[in-house]
Amino acid sequence: GVQVRTLWPYQPLAGKMVAQTPRCADDGVLQVLSTNVQRGNQDAQQVIDMVRANDPDILLVMETNERWDRDLTPLRDDYAYVMQNIPDNATFFGMHVFSRYPLENARFEFPFGSDTPLFVGDVAHPRETVQFIGVHPRPPQRGQSSEMRDAAVLTAAQFAADSEAVSIMAGDYNATPWNDTARLAMRVGQVLDPRQGRGPIVSFDAKSTWMKWPLDQILWQGGPGLRDFQILPAIGSDHYPVRADLCLTTNAPGDPAALRDGDRDAVQAVFDAASKG
């Protein structure tokens, strides 16, 4: 019963958190693509071909290192604005952001002394400036609690809540959207999940034939309409790329989950634990 209640929103019979927008002016479309390319993946050309075939306006690439930085050089001809961070120690958490539009107030944050970057910046789309947040925290695993992952996801949500611009949160959360912290972050950031009412739309593990779940998210605050949301074909990584096409010329408030009593205290408890860790 608990599992049915938890997973119910992520199947087609449930109500949609964000409805489809049937039309959008050409100059109002904002295409976002998020892809964890897997550091050891050697097929960079397949990644480049996938990006060029989809032609996103904002491209978030994760698990990049020096080799991936070199291999992705051809994409710099397609995007005028590029930022990157390749940690010295957390070598599985390099991040590149490519944008067709100017990036303003853009930087990489390291919440609570984390060694994994979190990108925050404003994308100056001609129709509307939006805040883009790229997230890829360490996953919880043996010998490593979920505290820093939870703190990174909730920090991203707090950036969304504090921004005057509409915020888009994207990346490999290393958490499913029905994870308690992921749901808390949705309420704090007032972001919409296109999977609700459409299905789990799995993005990991692309190399498994029987175990798959949605780790890669593209969420946004009410306002932009949803033109399309899809998982793209495999690119040699253990993650499938995720793409969302938004419309900035509509007013689609959606149905975000309301903030609950105790949510602020829960966020502070996570932040306190992370600051001590």
N, C-alpha and C positions, 0 to 999 in steps of 0.2 A: 504493500500500500504506500509506503514511504517513497519507494522508487517510482511508482506510477505518478504520484503527486509531484515529485521533483522533475520528472522528465516530460510530463504532460505538455508544457508549453512548446516543446521541441518536436512536434509532429503536426501534420497538416490540418487536423481537426481543431486545434487550438486557435484562439484569436490572434491575429497578427498584431505585433507591437507597432509595426510601421507598414502602411499600405503602399501598393505599387503606384507610381506616378506614370500615367500612360504617355504623356507628351512632355517635351522640354525644348525650349529654344536652344539652338545649337551653341549659342554663346553662354548658356547657363549650365552646361554639363561639366561636372568635375569627376574624373575617373581616378579611382584610388586602387593601387595594387600592392599587396603585401606578400612577400615571399621569403621564407627561410630556405636558403639554397643548400644548406648543409656544408660545413666547412670542407669535408673530404670529397665532396662531389667534384669530379674532374670535367664535367660536361658544361663548361661555361657557354659554349656556343648555343646550346639548347636553351639556356636561360636568356641569352641575348635575343634569340629568335622569338621566344615567348613574349618578352617585353615589347619588342617591336611589333609583333602581331597584334598585341592588345593596346599598345600606344597609350599608357596611362598618363595622366597629368601629374600625379604624385606616385612615386615608386619608393617603397621601403624594402630594403634588402638586408637580411640578417644572417649571422654566422659568417661574415666576411673576414678575411685576413689579408695579409699583404699580397698573396697570390691572387685572391679574388679581386682585390683592388686593381691589379694589373689587368686581369682578364675582363673586367667590366669597363675598361677604358673606352671601348667603342661607344658606350652609352653616353659618354660625356659630349659626344657630337650631337646627341638628341636632346639633351637637357642643359639649359643655361645655368641652372643653380644646383649645386651638388655639395653636400656636407657628409663627413664621414668621421667615425671614431673607431679605432682598432685598439682595444685595450692590450697592454703589454702582458698582463697575466691571465685575464679572462679571455683566452684566445678563441673561445667558441661564441663570443658575444659581440663581435664586431658588427657595426651597423653603418649602412649607407642610405642616404636620403637624396633622391633625385626629384627635381621639381621643374615643371615647365614655367611656373610663375615665380616671381621674386619671393625669397624667404626673408622675413623680417623678424627681428628679435629672436633669431634662431640660435639654439645652443644645445649642448648635451649636458644633462644633469646626472649626478650620481647620488641618488637619495640615500641618506644615512650612511655615507661612506661606502656605498656599494661599488664594486669594481665593474659593474655592467651598466652601460650607458642607457639613458632615457632621453629621447629627442623631444624638444618642445620648440615650436616656431610658428609664426603666422605666415600663411600662404596668401599672397596678394592676387587672388583671382579677380579679373576685371569686374565681375558681377558682385562679388562679396569676399571680403577677407575672412578666412577661416583659420582657426588654430589647429595645427596638426601635431599629434602626440604619437611617437613611436615607442613601443614597449617590447622589451625582450628580457625578462628577469631570469635568474637561475631557477631551474625546477627543484622542487623538494625531492630529496633522495636520501639514501642511507648516509647518516652522519651530517646531514644538512637539512635543517627545518625549513618550513615554508615562510618563516618570518620575513625574510628579505624579499621574496617574491610578492607576498601579500602587501608589503610596504610599497614596493614599486608600482603595483597595479593601483593601489589606493592613492599614491602620490599623483599618478596620471589622472585619476578621477578628480582629485582636488584641483589640479591645474585646469581641468575642464570646467569645474564648478566656478572657479574664480575668474575665468576669462569672460570679457564682454563679447567676444566673437564666438560664433558657433564652433564647437570643438569636434574633432574627429579623432578617435582613439583607435589605433591599429597596431597589430603585431602578433607575435607568438607569446601568448600570456603564460604558457606552460600551465594552463588551467582551463578546464571546460567552462562554458558560460553558465552552467548550473552550480559550479563551485560556490561555496558560501561567500568567499571574498570577492569573486567575480560579480556575484549578485549585489553585494554591498557596494562595490565600485559603481555598478550601474545606477544604483539609487543615489549615491553621492554625486556622481557626475551628470545625472539625469540624461543618460545616453540610451539610445534605442538599439535593440538587437534584431537584425533582419532575419535571423534564424527562427525566432519565435513565430509559430504558426506556419512554418514552411518545412521544418524538419531539422535534424541535427547538422546536416550538410558537412560531413566530416572532412578534416584537412590533414590528419595524421593517424596512422603511420602509412605513408604511401607505399612502403615496401612490405607491408603485411597484407595477407589475403583475408584475414578473419578478425583482426582487432584494429578498429579505427574509431577515432573520436575527434571532436572539434576543438583544437587548441589555438587556432589562428583566428583572430577577431578583427572585424572592422565595424566599429560602433560610432554613432554620432548623435549629437543633440538635435532636438526638434527644429524644424525649419526646412532644411533640404529634403526634397522628395527622393524616393528610391526608384531609379530606372531599372536597375538590374543588380543582382547579387549572385555570384557563382564561384564554384571551385573549378580551377583550370586543370588541364591534364598534367600528369607527372613530368618533372624536369630532371630526374636523376637524384633528387633529394628525398629525404624521408617525410617532407612536408609537401602538400600540394599548394600552389599559389592561390590566393584569395583575391577576388576583384569585386569592387562595389562601384556602380555608376550612380552618382547623385545628381540632383537637379537643384541649382541654387536660385532658380526663378520661381519656385513654388513656395507656398507656406504650408508645410506638412508637420504639424506639431507632434504627431504620433501619440503614443500612450505610454510614456515612461513610468516605471515603478516609483511610487511615492516613497519619500524618505520616512523611515520608521522611528518611533521613539527608541532611543538607545543606539542609533546608528552612529551618531557623532562620538559617543563614548567608545564604541567598538573600534572606530577608526583611530582614535587617540591611543587606545590600548595597543593596537598593532604598531603605531608609530613609536610608542614608548618602548615596546619590546625590541624593535629594530634599532633604536638608538643605543640600547644597552648591549646589543649583540656585536 
